[in-house]
Amino acid sequence: MPVDFELGGVYLPPIAQALLLALPLFVVLDALLRRTGVLAAAWHPALFQGALYAAICAALVLFMGATL
């Protein structure tokens, strides 16, 4: 089971850790998808970006649970 992480006296639960770790991954992947034109082909770009962020968060939560 993942453990809480302390950051400046504030305890972050595993889901908050995944949300924070997913942000830089999302920014890099979003820039790559914009540059290659994949995002322009999406029906609703904002919905696609939200789903992409959710998928990255879910993958990180699954990975964090598998490693601990």
N, C-alpha and C positions, 0 to 999 in steps of 0.2 A: 504494500500500500504506500502511495506517495506521502511524503512528510511535508509539514508546513515549513516555509522558509521565512526567516526573519530578516527584514530589511529596515534598518534604522528604528528598531523597536516595534515595528508593525509586522504582524504575522500574515503572510500571504498563503492562502489555501492553494492546493494544486491547480484548481481551475484558473485562478488569477495568474499563476505562474505561466500556464499555457497561453492565456490571453496576451500576456506581456511578451512571451517568446515568439508568438505568432506574428506580432506586428512587424518586426523587421523582415521576416520571411515573406510576409504578404507584400510589403512595399517593393522588395526586390522582384518578386514574381510578377506583380502587377506592372512594373516598369518593363519587364521582359515581354509580357503579353501585349502591352501597348506598342512596343517597338516592332514586334513581329506582325501586328495587325490582327491578332486573334480577338482582342477586345472589341475592335470595330465590327467584327462579324457577329458579335453577340446581339441577341434580340433586345435585351435590356441590360446595358453595361453595369448599372448600379446594382441590379439584382445579381448579376454574375459575380461582381466583386464581393458582395455580401456572402454569397454561397462559397466563394473561394476562401474567404477568411474563416468561415465556419468549418470548412473542410480541413483547413490547416490546423485550426484549434482542436478539432476532433482527432486528427492524426497525432498531434502532440500529446493529447490526453491518453490515447491508446498506447503510445510509445512510452510515456512516463509510467503507466501502470504495468507495462511488460518488463521494464528494466528494474523496478524496485520490488 
